[in-house]
Amino acid sequence: MKRRIVILFGGRSAEHEISCVSARSVMEALDPERYEAIPIGVTKEGRWQLMPGGPPALPAGSGTPLPRVTEESGPEVALDQDPGARALVGQDGSRTQIDVVFPVMHGPYGEDGSIQGFLEMAGVPYVGAGVLGSAVGMDKAVQKVLFAAAGIRIVECEVVHEREWEEDPEGVEARAKHLGYPLFAKPATLGSSVGITKVHGPEELQAAIEETFRYGRKAVLEKSVEDAREIECAVLGNDDPVASIAGEIVPTHEFYDYEAKYIDEHGARLLIPADIPQETLEEVQRLAIAAFRAIDCAGMARVDFFLRPTGELIVNEVNTIPGFTQISMYPKLWEASGISYRRLIDRLVELALERHALERKKGTGV
């Protein structure tokens, strides 16, 4: 019997549009013999819309607005709040039983533990990390503290709260000067390079920090690692995670920004496998799994590194819902490691159901 899988995408974050693109790739890769897909788009206001036609496609041509979910996208639906019911409820009261949810929602209200907690309360199995792993994976500031505690080398950084910037901008400027320029100003709880600015000197700092605060109340100032290569590794599993081969990002933009990741097909070269020594690959894989475990992750994650000319590896961050578009690194790394896109999705669903079953045995699931 086919499993009913909800593909949940869109959402209230600034990464809404790219979530739609990722979700379409996931839906197109599902085996129709094994799954009945139920695409549900979440509007920027938080309403759930059933979209029989699936997630909107990435439009052709530069300058064309990216796809998004609106109230006109389809009829509104809701998740049954009765724990263990595992059903969607239509406006007319109709009910559709579901087996598992695949959240393809990047950023706040989707990747940060919010939707995961909602699904936990409803007793619905879902793909990916749990509440804690998702929340820590989203918060770069907290993530770095846990990495350091686990003995994982990180980039030197400073965390800046909005009130600190408002009350003592000179103090923040002094901390930035201590880090040294160039540096990156990043929203602490956002991904896909949204809101990130490369700051070349003190005259650019104010505008960059104010840009980060458009997306949240906490920012990270991070020293730029100018001489490093950007290496990425994919992790898959629950209690016994495994790591893929490594890939390398070679941006053609100044850095691997939003456009290079998702819009410009020529925005970066993805070198798979990365041209690195075997011992370096093994250390990348070891550290990727260590970082995955340090944040209590499950299901999947992409771990991003900087590789210095000396051979030193620095963990940049963990992404718990990596991009799933046709040009995204996570599925490409697994394909090069021997797991096809379709089989990867199968495995993620299996891991979701496995984790849910284990939590039920412990009395923490429904």
Sequence and secondary structure as in RCSB ss.txt:
>XXXX:A:sequence
MKRRIVILFGGRSAEHEISCVSARSVMEALDPERYEAIPIGVTKEGRWQLMPGGPPALPAGSGTPLPRVTEESGP
EVALDQDPGARALVGQDGSRTQIDVVFPVMHGPYGEDGSIQGFLEMAGVPYVGAGVLGSAVGMDKAVQKVLFAAA
GIRIVECEVVHEREWEEDPEGVEARAKHLGYPLFAKPATLGSSVGITKVHGPEELQAAIEETFRYGRKAVLEKSV
EDAREIECAVLGNDDPVASIAGEIVPTHEFYDYEAKYIDEHGARLLIPADIPQETLEEVQRLAIAAFRAIDCAGM
ARVDFFLRPTGELIVNEVNTIPGFTQISMYPKLWEASGISYRRLIDRLVELALERHALERKKGTGV
>XXXX:A:secstr
  EEEEEEEE SSTTHHHHHHHHHHHHHHS TTTEEEEEEEE TTS EEE TT S    SSTT       GGGS 
BEEE  STT  EEEETTS EEE SEEEEE  STTTTSSHHHHHHHHHT  BSS  HHHHHHHH HHHHHHHHHHT
T  B  EEEEEHHHHHH HHHHHHHHHHH SSEEEEETT  TTTT EEE SGGGHHHHHHHHTTS SEEEEEE  
TT EEEEEEEEESSS EEEEEEEEEESSSS  HHHHHT TTSEEEESS    HHHHHHHHHHHHHHHHHTT  EE
EEEEEEE TTS EEEEEEESS   STT HHHHHHHHTT  HHHHHHHHHHHHHHHHHHHHHTTS  
